[in-house]
């Protein structure tokens, strides 16, 4: 495997790549950076951002969730909200941009990325702070977080739309290992499954712990199945795996009727009172306003329209394309899409 998780895609043709879509400027480029960067560093608002729920899904440095009372870095919900960036799985730092994180994009040494309304640029901010001079217009599309993973930070703002030519890694060795782990577990080889998952966590930089299991506590097939699924969610974040993993395991229900949230940041003084926004902006301009100089609160997103995720069972079997049915009238549409055919053959 590639020794540094950050370099899996950014160092092209690396030892971990199994299959890749080759991009080469100027003949073939991709739109990744233009879609994930904060608006002030791109050609428009980011089209995809992490939710607070996903931020919480990353383990701590010991491989356990912050809410695990047996964990070395256990925190209450309130404690975690005010310090969620501390002592996390190293993949968190390499995948997510949060308020006041150092984000040296476009060659800007020491730059911190702010999301606090009244401090951050209008294309980056998130929040409802009534003291802000201009309210945020991003409450339906942002969350207070951005995607860092696979971002080519050296590109200038004017280049992200036309010069991002990093190869898209379609399959990599870590997926081979986790596919193998899943197969081993389902066929009764628990020890092999555990070994393969710990290899992934060891590369990530998670602490081995006294038992050398890198935070894995599973002792049964069912528990290991969930541990592998959770590991895939983190290891392959933003690589297009999650929906398909849940679909093939018939677990889309864990998304259905759920809600998403973001985190607002408001600058505070050392005594906990809200900082004057002019003072906060002066510090932000020199990138000296840090994460622990804010208080954080959770907001539901989007703020208007449909606020609930709807993932019905019909997604397990997609409809047959009408163009296919037009070619052969003997082909019947799936029963959940207006037809009579039962794709489960039951």
Beta strands, then each sheet from edge to edge (+ up, - down):
strand 1: 17-21
strand 2: 96-98
strand 3: 101-102
strand 4: 112-113
strand 5: 145-147
strand 6: 168-172
strand 7: 260-267
strand 8: 294-301
sheet 1: 1+ 6-
sheet 2: 2+ 5-
sheet 3: 3+ 4-
sheet 4: 7+ 8-
end
